[in-house]
Amino acid sequence: MRKSHKHLEFKGSRKASLGIEIEFQLLDKEGLDLADGILPLIENYPETPYIKPEMSQCTVEINSKVCANLQELETDIIAVIETLAARCQQQKLVLCGAGTHPFSVRPATITPLPRYREMEKRVGYLAHIFKTFALHVHVGMPSGDTTLAVMAMLKPYLPILLALSASSPFWEGHSTGFASFRQRVLAIMRDYGVPPTFHKWKDFVTFFENTQTAGVYGIIRDIHWDLRPRPQLGTLEVRVMDTQPTIKETMMLTALVHTLIVYLQRCCEQKECGYLLMPHHWWMEKMNHFRSSHQGVEANYIIDDQGHSKPMRAIIQELLTTLAPTAEKLGTASYLKRLETHLEEGPSYIRQREVFKRTGSLKKVAAALAQELEQEITQ
């Protein structure tokens, strides 16, 4: 049965407002394995809309407020994380940021809420494999049509965001050879990955109503693409990135997403347009996505239908140069400058591999990840 159109009305935002969701790992303080700590943590936490459970009990999700700019967002999220880390300490838990845990092997325990029980019923054992952790960025959009236009233009940039954020090289005690193995875990599900293209909001509404009739989706949140419109929030949500070990890295990537979306929106409105990655054939989208999850910033990005490739690092540098004027206007220039340094030093997956190469211990990899965040918030 079709539901009311009301939940599909796009509540546009006048400005490119900003918000993020961070899925953190909850670790046992002694063994540093994943810990089913969300229920006691929530029970002992003050009523707040900014700390939420997720499907697995070893996850805690942080939601920021709706913010006008990155500086406001950073102040907000630091305060939430500091308070949460203190609460975790009381429960003998440790917060950790990465796309996957290095060595935990036991299946995830499902959080006993109706939505997650229904998801478990729908996908069976796959729900218990879902020990993955992501960073989601919301940017306010003026209309559904604009959201879909920007969403289509953003698709070729997903491999860039994936490569820069890759923080999941280990899975259940194995060195996977992937920069972001989280993406390979998600690939087993029916609707993760690169989204289809829609030209008008009415086309998306028709698609969603048809999938409701078919029993595929019930609500918008049932869609798990790397990009998805959120009509009730008035945002475009970017979901491709791994959770980051540090707030600094989270802010750099959020700045990149915010600046890029504002730039692409201005391109849609023909107010400015310089360097652009063109929309790709489906096989290029799929392969660039795979290459980024596999090789991270060392991947070769396929740039045209003839199969020519270019180093990912060069693509990223060209993008940062193009976005510089927009970043100056938005106040994100300093964050993107830090991202250039981050590119030279290497994302988290490189640091994790270096720790493992040096120590031979995945427990020490988990300890290093947890320490990065702890040191940052106790400075």
NUDO-932202 format. One record per residue (C-alpha): residue number from 0; residue in one letter; x, y negated, z negated. Coordinates in nm, 2 decimals. Layout:
BEGIN
+-----+----+--------+--------+--------+
|   i | aa |      X |      Y |      Z |
+-----+----+--------+--------+--------+
| NUM |  A |      X |      Y |      Z |
...
+-----+----+--------+--------+--------+
This chain:
BEGIN
+-----+----+--------+--------+--------+
|   i | aa |      X |      Y |      Z |
+-----+----+--------+--------+--------+
|   0 |  M |   0.00 |   0.00 |   0.00 |
|   1 |  R |   0.13 |  -0.35 |   0.09 |
|   2 |  K |   0.18 |  -0.59 |  -0.19 |
|   3 |  S |   0.10 |  -0.96 |  -0.20 |
|   4 |  H |   0.30 |  -1.19 |   0.03 |
|   5 |  K |   0.36 |  -1.41 |  -0.27 |
|   6 |  H |   0.69 |  -1.24 |  -0.38 |
|   7 |  L |   0.82 |  -1.29 |  -0.03 |
|   8 |  E |   0.77 |  -1.67 |  -0.02 |
|   9 |  F |   1.12 |  -1.83 |  -0.01 |
|  10 |  K |   1.15 |  -2.08 |  -0.29 |
|  11 |  G |   1.41 |  -2.30 |  -0.13 |
|  12 |  S |   1.68 |  -2.49 |  -0.32 |
|  13 |  R |   1.76 |  -2.85 |  -0.22 |
|  14 |  K |   2.13 |  -2.82 |  -0.29 |
|  15 |  A |   2.38 |  -2.53 |  -0.27 |
|  16 |  S |   2.34 |  -2.43 |  -0.63 |
|  17 |  L |   2.56 |  -2.16 |  -0.77 |
|  18 |  G |   2.53 |  -1.85 |  -0.99 |
|  19 |  I |   2.71 |  -1.52 |  -1.05 |
|  20 |  E |   2.65 |  -1.18 |  -1.19 |
|  21 |  I |   2.95 |  -0.97 |  -1.32 |
|  22 |  E |   2.92 |  -0.60 |  -1.40 |
|  23 |  F |   3.18 |  -0.53 |  -1.67 |
|  24 |  Q |   3.30 |  -0.18 |  -1.78 |
|  25 |  L |   3.25 |  -0.10 |  -2.15 |
|  26 |  L |   3.55 |   0.10 |  -2.28 |
|  27 |  D |   3.61 |   0.30 |  -2.60 |
|  28 |  K |   3.87 |   0.09 |  -2.79 |
|  29 |  E |   4.09 |   0.39 |  -2.87 |
|  30 |  G |   4.08 |   0.62 |  -2.57 |
|  31 |  L |   4.00 |   0.35 |  -2.31 |
|  32 |  D |   3.75 |   0.58 |  -2.14 |
|  33 |  L |   3.41 |   0.45 |  -2.03 |
|  34 |  A |   3.18 |   0.43 |  -2.33 |
|  35 |  D |   2.80 |   0.44 |  -2.34 |
|  36 |  G |   2.78 |   0.12 |  -2.54 |
|  37 |  I |   2.52 |  -0.09 |  -2.38 |
|  38 |  L |   2.22 |   0.01 |  -2.61 |
|  39 |  P |   2.39 |  -0.07 |  -2.95 |
|  40 |  L |   2.55 |  -0.38 |  -2.79 |
|  41 |  I |   2.22 |  -0.52 |  -2.67 |
|  42 |  E |   2.05 |  -0.43 |  -3.00 |
|  43 |  N |   2.30 |  -0.63 |  -3.19 |
|  44 |  Y |   2.31 |  -0.92 |  -2.95 |
|  45 |  P |   2.10 |  -1.23 |  -2.99 |
|  46 |  E |   1.81 |  -1.27 |  -2.74 |
|  47 |  T |   1.97 |  -1.40 |  -2.43 |
|  48 |  P |   1.88 |  -1.38 |  -2.05 |
|  49 |  Y |   2.26 |  -1.39 |  -1.98 |
|  50 |  I |   2.35 |  -1.04 |  -2.10 |
|  51 |  K |   2.17 |  -0.75 |  -1.95 |
|  52 |  P |   2.20 |  -0.37 |  -1.92 |
|  53 |  E |   2.25 |  -0.20 |  -1.58 |
|  54 |  M |   2.17 |   0.15 |  -1.46 |
|  55 |  S |   2.46 |   0.32 |  -1.63 |
|  56 |  Q |   2.51 |   0.28 |  -2.01 |
|  57 |  C |   2.88 |   0.21 |  -1.97 |
|  58 |  T |   2.80 |  -0.12 |  -1.79 |
|  59 |  V |   2.72 |  -0.46 |  -1.92 |
|  60 |  E |   2.60 |  -0.73 |  -1.68 |
|  61 |  I |   2.67 |  -1.10 |  -1.73 |
|  62 |  N |   2.45 |  -1.35 |  -1.56 |
|  63 |  S |   2.55 |  -1.72 |  -1.54 |
|  64 |  K |   2.30 |  -2.01 |  -1.55 |
|  65 |  V |   2.21 |  -2.18 |  -1.23 |
|  66 |  C |   2.50 |  -2.43 |  -1.19 |
|  67 |  A |   2.55 |  -2.74 |  -0.97 |
|  68 |  N |   2.92 |  -2.67 |  -0.91 |
|  69 |  L |   3.21 |  -2.44 |  -0.98 |
|  70 |  Q |   3.34 |  -2.63 |  -1.27 |
|  71 |  E |   3.01 |  -2.61 |  -1.45 |
|  72 |  L |   2.99 |  -2.24 |  -1.37 |
|  73 |  E |   3.34 |  -2.17 |  -1.50 |
|  74 |  T |   3.26 |  -2.34 |  -1.83 |
|  75 |  D |   2.94 |  -2.15 |  -1.87 |
|  76 |  I |   3.08 |  -1.81 |  -1.78 |
|  77 |  I |   3.39 |  -1.84 |  -2.01 |
|  78 |  A |   3.16 |  -1.91 |  -2.31 |
|  79 |  V |   2.95 |  -1.61 |  -2.23 |
|  80 |  I |   3.24 |  -1.38 |  -2.19 |
|  81 |  E |   3.42 |  -1.50 |  -2.50 |
|  82 |  T |   3.11 |  -1.43 |  -2.71 |
|  83 |  L |   3.05 |  -1.10 |  -2.55 |
|  84 |  A |   3.41 |  -0.98 |  -2.60 |
|  85 |  A |   3.37 |  -1.07 |  -2.97 |
|  86 |  R |   3.05 |  -0.87 |  -3.00 |
|  87 |  C |   3.22 |  -0.57 |  -2.82 |
|  88 |  Q |   3.50 |  -0.58 |  -3.07 |
|  89 |  Q |   3.25 |  -0.54 |  -3.35 |
|  90 |  Q |   3.12 |  -0.23 |  -3.17 |
|  91 |  K |   3.47 |  -0.09 |  -3.12 |
|  92 |  L |   3.43 |  -0.15 |  -2.74 |
|  93 |  V |   3.66 |  -0.33 |  -2.49 |
|  94 |  L |   3.55 |  -0.53 |  -2.19 |
|  95 |  C |   3.72 |  -0.44 |  -1.86 |
|  96 |  G |   3.69 |  -0.58 |  -1.51 |
|  97 |  A |   3.75 |  -0.36 |  -1.20 |
|  98 |  G |   3.55 |  -0.19 |  -0.93 |
|  99 |  T |   3.60 |   0.16 |  -1.07 |
| 100 |  H |   3.75 |   0.31 |  -1.39 |
| 101 |  P |   4.09 |   0.47 |  -1.33 |
| 102 |  F |   4.03 |   0.81 |  -1.50 |
| 103 |  S |   3.68 |   0.86 |  -1.64 |
| 104 |  V |   3.54 |   1.19 |  -1.51 |
| 105 |  R |   3.21 |   1.24 |  -1.69 |
| 106 |  P |   2.88 |   1.16 |  -1.51 |
| 107 |  A |   2.71 |   0.83 |  -1.59 |
| 108 |  T |   2.44 |   0.82 |  -1.86 |
| 109 |  I |   2.13 |   0.65 |  -1.73 |
| 110 |  T |   1.99 |   0.35 |  -1.93 |
| 111 |  P |   1.64 |   0.45 |  -2.04 |
| 112 |  L |   1.45 |   0.17 |  -1.88 |
| 113 |  P |   1.16 |   0.23 |  -1.64 |
| 114 |  R |   1.33 |   0.09 |  -1.33 |
| 115 |  Y |   1.64 |   0.30 |  -1.38 |
| 116 |  R |   1.45 |   0.61 |  -1.46 |
| 117 |  E |   1.26 |   0.56 |  -1.14 |
| 118 |  M |   1.59 |   0.52 |  -0.95 |
| 119 |  E |   1.72 |   0.84 |  -1.10 |
| 120 |  K |   1.41 |   1.02 |  -1.00 |
| 121 |  R |   1.44 |   0.88 |  -0.64 |
| 122 |  V |   1.81 |   0.96 |  -0.58 |
| 123 |  G |   1.87 |   1.25 |  -0.82 |
| 124 |  Y |   2.23 |   1.33 |  -0.92 |
| 125 |  L |   2.36 |   1.04 |  -0.71 |
| 126 |  A |   2.25 |   0.81 |  -0.99 |
| 127 |  H |   2.50 |   0.97 |  -1.22 |
| 128 |  I |   2.79 |   0.92 |  -0.97 |
| 129 |  F |   2.73 |   0.54 |  -0.98 |
| 130 |  K |   3.02 |   0.43 |  -1.20 |
| 131 |  T |   3.09 |   0.13 |  -1.00 |
| 132 |  F |   3.12 |  -0.24 |  -1.09 |
| 133 |  A |   3.06 |  -0.55 |  -0.88 |
| 134 |  L |   3.07 |  -0.92 |  -0.86 |
| 135 |  H |   2.76 |  -1.09 |  -0.71 |
| 136 |  V |   2.75 |  -1.45 |  -0.60 |
| 137 |  H |   2.43 |  -1.65 |  -0.55 |
| 138 |  V |   2.42 |  -1.97 |  -0.34 |
| 139 |  G |   2.11 |  -2.18 |  -0.32 |
| 140 |  M |   1.95 |  -2.21 |   0.03 |
| 141 |  P |   1.69 |  -2.45 |   0.16 |
| 142 |  S |   1.47 |  -2.20 |   0.35 |
| 143 |  G |   1.43 |  -1.84 |   0.45 |
| 144 |  D |   1.52 |  -1.91 |   0.81 |
| 145 |  T |   1.84 |  -2.08 |   0.71 |
| 146 |  T |   1.92 |  -1.80 |   0.48 |
| 147 |  L |   1.89 |  -1.54 |   0.75 |
| 148 |  A |   2.09 |  -1.75 |   1.00 |
| 149 |  V |   2.38 |  -1.80 |   0.75 |
| 150 |  M |   2.35 |  -1.43 |   0.65 |
| 151 |  A |   2.41 |  -1.33 |   1.01 |
| 152 |  M |   2.70 |  -1.56 |   1.05 |
| 153 |  L |   2.85 |  -1.44 |   0.72 |
| 154 |  K |   2.86 |  -1.07 |   0.82 |
| 155 |  P |   3.21 |  -1.09 |   1.00 |
| 156 |  Y |   3.36 |  -1.24 |   0.68 |
| 157 |  L |   3.25 |  -0.95 |   0.46 |
| 158 |  P |   3.57 |  -0.76 |   0.52 |
| 159 |  I |   3.77 |  -1.06 |   0.41 |
| 160 |  L |   3.58 |  -1.09 |   0.08 |
| 161 |  L |   3.62 |  -0.71 |   0.03 |
| 162 |  A |   3.99 |  -0.71 |   0.10 |
| 163 |  L |   4.06 |  -1.01 |  -0.14 |
| 164 |  S |   3.85 |  -0.86 |  -0.42 |
| 165 |  A |   3.96 |  -0.49 |  -0.39 |
| 166 |  S |   4.02 |  -0.36 |  -0.74 |
| 167 |  S |   3.93 |   0.01 |  -0.73 |
| 168 |  P |   4.22 |   0.22 |  -0.61 |
| 169 |  F |   4.16 |   0.50 |  -0.86 |
| 170 |  W |   3.86 |   0.73 |  -0.91 |
| 171 |  E |   3.82 |   1.00 |  -1.17 |
| 172 |  G |   4.19 |   1.04 |  -1.23 |
| 173 |  H |   4.30 |   1.04 |  -0.86 |
| 174 |  S |   4.49 |   0.78 |  -0.66 |
| 175 |  T |   4.25 |   0.75 |  -0.37 |
| 176 |  G |   4.46 |   0.57 |  -0.11 |
| 177 |  F |   4.19 |   0.31 |  -0.09 |
| 178 |  A |   4.21 |  -0.05 |  -0.21 |
| 179 |  S |   3.83 |  -0.05 |  -0.29 |
| 180 |  F |   3.71 |   0.31 |  -0.35 |
| 181 |  R |   3.40 |   0.16 |  -0.50 |
| 182 |  Q |   3.28 |   0.10 |  -0.14 |
| 183 |  R |   3.33 |   0.46 |  -0.05 |
| 184 |  V |   3.12 |   0.57 |  -0.35 |
| 185 |  L |   2.84 |   0.33 |  -0.25 |
| 186 |  A |   2.85 |   0.46 |   0.11 |
| 187 |  I |   2.68 |   0.78 |   0.01 |
| 188 |  M |   2.36 |   0.59 |  -0.06 |
| 189 |  R |   2.10 |   0.51 |   0.20 |
| 190 |  D |   2.11 |   0.13 |   0.21 |
| 191 |  Y |   2.45 |   0.00 |   0.10 |
| 192 |  G |   2.69 |  -0.18 |   0.33 |
| 193 |  V |   2.65 |  -0.44 |   0.61 |
| 194 |  P |   2.29 |  -0.56 |   0.65 |
| 195 |  P |   2.09 |  -0.58 |   0.97 |
| 196 |  T |   2.04 |  -0.91 |   1.15 |
| 197 |  F |   1.71 |  -1.10 |   1.13 |
| 198 |  H |   1.64 |  -1.41 |   1.34 |
| 199 |  K |   1.34 |  -1.55 |   1.15 |
| 200 |  W |   1.20 |  -1.52 |   0.80 |
| 201 |  K |   0.88 |  -1.38 |   0.94 |
| 202 |  D |   1.09 |  -1.09 |   1.09 |
| 203 |  F |   1.23 |  -1.01 |   0.75 |
| 204 |  V |   0.89 |  -1.02 |   0.59 |
| 205 |  T |   0.75 |  -0.78 |   0.85 |
| 206 |  F |   1.05 |  -0.55 |   0.80 |
| 207 |  F |   1.00 |  -0.55 |   0.43 |
| 208 |  E |   0.63 |  -0.49 |   0.44 |
| 209 |  N |   0.68 |  -0.20 |   0.68 |
| 210 |  T |   0.93 |  -0.04 |   0.45 |
| 211 |  Q |   0.70 |  -0.09 |   0.15 |
| 212 |  T |   0.43 |   0.09 |   0.35 |
| 213 |  A |   0.68 |   0.37 |   0.42 |
| 214 |  G |   0.77 |   0.40 |   0.05 |
| 215 |  V |   1.13 |   0.29 |   0.11 |
| 216 |  Y |   1.14 |  -0.03 |  -0.09 |
| 217 |  G |   0.91 |  -0.16 |  -0.37 |
| 218 |  I |   1.07 |  -0.49 |  -0.45 |
| 219 |  I |   1.36 |  -0.70 |  -0.30 |
| 220 |  R |   1.60 |  -0.58 |  -0.57 |
| 221 |  D |   1.56 |  -0.22 |  -0.42 |
| 222 |  I |   1.77 |  -0.35 |  -0.12 |
| 223 |  H |   2.14 |  -0.30 |  -0.19 |
| 224 |  W |   2.31 |  -0.44 |   0.12 |
| 225 |  D |   2.63 |  -0.64 |   0.09 |
| 226 |  L |   2.42 |  -0.95 |   0.16 |
| 227 |  R |   2.06 |  -0.99 |   0.07 |
| 228 |  P |   1.81 |  -1.28 |   0.05 |
| 229 |  R |   1.65 |  -1.35 |  -0.28 |
| 230 |  P |   1.33 |  -1.54 |  -0.20 |
| 231 |  Q |   1.21 |  -1.58 |  -0.56 |
| 232 |  L |   1.55 |  -1.73 |  -0.66 |
| 233 |  G |   1.59 |  -1.93 |  -0.34 |
| 234 |  T |   1.94 |  -1.79 |  -0.28 |
| 235 |  L |   2.16 |  -1.58 |  -0.05 |
| 236 |  E |   2.33 |  -1.31 |  -0.26 |
| 237 |  V |   2.68 |  -1.19 |  -0.17 |
| 238 |  R |   2.73 |  -0.84 |  -0.32 |
| 239 |  V |   3.04 |  -0.69 |  -0.14 |
| 240 |  M |   3.31 |  -0.78 |  -0.39 |
| 241 |  D |   3.46 |  -0.56 |  -0.67 |
| 242 |  T |   3.45 |  -0.69 |  -1.02 |
| 243 |  Q |   3.77 |  -0.88 |  -1.10 |
| 244 |  P |   4.00 |  -0.82 |  -1.40 |
| 245 |  T |   4.02 |  -1.20 |  -1.48 |
| 246 |  I |   3.80 |  -1.50 |  -1.49 |
| 247 |  K |   4.06 |  -1.69 |  -1.28 |
| 248 |  E |   4.02 |  -1.44 |  -0.99 |
| 249 |  T |   3.64 |  -1.44 |  -1.03 |
| 250 |  M |   3.63 |  -1.82 |  -0.99 |
| 251 |  M |   3.87 |  -1.81 |  -0.69 |
| 252 |  L |   3.65 |  -1.57 |  -0.51 |
| 253 |  T |   3.33 |  -1.75 |  -0.61 |
| 254 |  A |   3.48 |  -2.07 |  -0.47 |
| 255 |  L |   3.56 |  -1.90 |  -0.14 |
| 256 |  V |   3.20 |  -1.77 |  -0.11 |
| 257 |  H |   3.05 |  -2.10 |  -0.21 |
| 258 |  T |   3.27 |  -2.30 |   0.03 |
| 259 |  L |   3.22 |  -2.06 |   0.32 |
| 260 |  I |   2.84 |  -2.05 |   0.29 |
| 261 |  V |   2.82 |  -2.43 |   0.27 |
| 262 |  Y |   3.05 |  -2.45 |   0.58 |
| 263 |  L |   2.84 |  -2.19 |   0.77 |
| 264 |  Q |   2.52 |  -2.37 |   0.68 |
| 265 |  R |   2.66 |  -2.70 |   0.82 |
| 266 |  C |   2.75 |  -2.50 |   1.14 |
| 267 |  C |   2.39 |  -2.39 |   1.16 |
| 268 |  E |   2.28 |  -2.75 |   1.13 |
| 269 |  Q |   2.54 |  -2.85 |   1.39 |
| 270 |  K |   2.70 |  -3.09 |   1.14 |
| 271 |  E |   3.04 |  -2.94 |   1.17 |
| 272 |  C |   3.20 |  -2.64 |   1.32 |
| 273 |  G |   3.56 |  -2.54 |   1.37 |
| 274 |  Y |   3.72 |  -2.19 |   1.34 |
| 275 |  L |   3.45 |  -1.92 |   1.33 |
| 276 |  L |   3.46 |  -1.54 |   1.34 |
| 277 |  M |   3.20 |  -1.44 |   1.60 |
| 278 |  P |   2.93 |  -1.18 |   1.54 |
| 279 |  H |   3.06 |  -0.83 |   1.61 |
| 280 |  H |   2.92 |  -0.52 |   1.77 |
| 281 |  W |   2.81 |  -0.26 |   1.51 |
| 282 |  W |   3.12 |  -0.04 |   1.55 |
| 283 |  M |   3.34 |  -0.34 |   1.48 |
| 284 |  E |   3.14 |  -0.43 |   1.17 |
| 285 |  K |   3.16 |  -0.08 |   1.04 |
| 286 |  M |   3.53 |  -0.03 |   1.12 |
| 287 |  N |   3.65 |  -0.36 |   0.98 |
| 288 |  H |   3.45 |  -0.29 |   0.66 |
| 289 |  F |   3.61 |   0.05 |   0.63 |
| 290 |  R |   3.96 |  -0.08 |   0.70 |
| 291 |  S |   3.93 |  -0.35 |   0.43 |
| 292 |  S |   3.81 |  -0.09 |   0.17 |
| 293 |  H |   4.10 |   0.13 |   0.28 |
| 294 |  Q |   4.40 |  -0.11 |   0.33 |
| 295 |  G |   4.28 |  -0.43 |   0.16 |
| 296 |  V |   4.48 |  -0.73 |   0.26 |
| 297 |  E |   4.72 |  -0.52 |   0.47 |
| 298 |  A |   4.44 |  -0.41 |   0.70 |
| 299 |  N |   4.42 |  -0.51 |   1.07 |
| 300 |  Y |   4.10 |  -0.69 |   1.15 |
| 301 |  I |   3.94 |  -0.61 |   1.49 |
| 302 |  I |   3.87 |  -0.94 |   1.65 |
| 303 |  D |   3.69 |  -0.86 |   1.98 |
| 304 |  D |   3.50 |  -0.60 |   2.18 |
| 305 |  Q |   3.81 |  -0.50 |   2.36 |
| 306 |  G |   3.96 |  -0.37 |   2.04 |
| 307 |  H |   4.23 |  -0.62 |   1.98 |
| 308 |  S |   4.33 |  -0.66 |   1.61 |
| 309 |  K |   4.49 |  -0.93 |   1.40 |
| 310 |  P |   4.65 |  -0.89 |   1.05 |
| 311 |  M |   4.40 |  -0.96 |   0.77 |
| 312 |  R |   4.65 |  -1.19 |   0.60 |
| 313 |  A |   4.66 |  -1.41 |   0.91 |
| 314 |  I |   4.28 |  -1.41 |   0.94 |
| 315 |  I |   4.25 |  -1.52 |   0.57 |
| 316 |  Q |   4.50 |  -1.80 |   0.61 |
| 317 |  E |   4.32 |  -1.94 |   0.92 |
| 318 |  L |   3.99 |  -1.93 |   0.72 |
| 319 |  L |   4.14 |  -2.11 |   0.42 |
| 320 |  T |   4.28 |  -2.38 |   0.66 |
| 321 |  T |   3.94 |  -2.42 |   0.82 |
| 322 |  L |   3.76 |  -2.45 |   0.49 |
| 323 |  A |   3.99 |  -2.71 |   0.34 |
| 324 |  P |   3.78 |  -3.02 |   0.43 |
| 325 |  T |   3.46 |  -2.86 |   0.30 |
| 326 |  A |   3.64 |  -2.75 |  -0.01 |
| 327 |  E |   3.75 |  -3.11 |  -0.08 |
| 328 |  K |   3.39 |  -3.23 |  -0.05 |
| 329 |  L |   3.26 |  -2.95 |  -0.28 |
| 330 |  G |   3.54 |  -2.98 |  -0.54 |
| 331 |  T |   3.66 |  -2.63 |  -0.48 |
| 332 |  A |   4.00 |  -2.71 |  -0.31 |
| 333 |  S |   4.21 |  -2.63 |  -0.62 |
| 334 |  Y |   4.05 |  -2.29 |  -0.65 |
| 335 |  L |   4.12 |  -2.21 |  -0.28 |
| 336 |  K |   4.48 |  -2.32 |  -0.33 |
| 337 |  R |   4.51 |  -2.07 |  -0.61 |
| 338 |  L |   4.36 |  -1.81 |  -0.38 |
| 339 |  E |   4.65 |  -1.87 |  -0.14 |
| 340 |  T |   4.89 |  -1.78 |  -0.42 |
| 341 |  H |   4.67 |  -1.48 |  -0.51 |
| 342 |  L |   4.71 |  -1.36 |  -0.15 |
| 343 |  E |   5.08 |  -1.38 |  -0.17 |
| 344 |  E |   5.10 |  -1.20 |  -0.50 |
| 345 |  G |   4.83 |  -0.94 |  -0.41 |
| 346 |  P |   4.49 |  -0.85 |  -0.54 |
| 347 |  S |   4.42 |  -0.62 |  -0.84 |
| 348 |  Y |   4.45 |  -0.29 |  -0.65 |
| 349 |  I |   4.82 |  -0.37 |  -0.59 |
| 350 |  R |   4.88 |  -0.45 |  -0.95 |
| 351 |  Q |   4.71 |  -0.13 |  -1.07 |
| 352 |  R |   4.92 |   0.08 |  -0.83 |
| 353 |  E |   5.24 |  -0.09 |  -0.96 |
| 354 |  V |   5.15 |  -0.01 |  -1.32 |
| 355 |  F |   5.08 |   0.36 |  -1.23 |
| 356 |  K |   5.40 |   0.38 |  -1.03 |
| 357 |  R |   5.60 |   0.24 |  -1.32 |
| 358 |  T |   5.43 |   0.44 |  -1.60 |
| 359 |  G |   5.27 |   0.75 |  -1.44 |
| 360 |  S |   4.97 |   0.69 |  -1.68 |
| 361 |  L |   4.62 |   0.60 |  -1.57 |
| 362 |  K |   4.54 |   0.52 |  -1.94 |
| 363 |  K |   4.81 |   0.25 |  -1.91 |
| 364 |  V |   4.64 |   0.12 |  -1.60 |
| 365 |  A |   4.31 |   0.09 |  -1.79 |
| 366 |  A |   4.50 |  -0.08 |  -2.08 |
| 367 |  A |   4.66 |  -0.33 |  -1.84 |
| 368 |  L |   4.32 |  -0.42 |  -1.69 |
| 369 |  A |   4.17 |  -0.48 |  -2.03 |
| 370 |  Q |   4.47 |  -0.68 |  -2.14 |
| 371 |  E |   4.45 |  -0.91 |  -1.85 |
| 372 |  L |   4.10 |  -1.03 |  -1.95 |
| 373 |  E |   4.18 |  -1.02 |  -2.33 |
| 374 |  Q |   4.49 |  -1.24 |  -2.29 |
| 375 |  E |   4.30 |  -1.48 |  -2.07 |
| 376 |  I |   4.02 |  -1.54 |  -2.32 |
| 377 |  T |   4.25 |  -1.56 |  -2.63 |
| 378 |  Q |   4.49 |  -1.82 |  -2.48 |
+-----+----+--------+--------+--------+
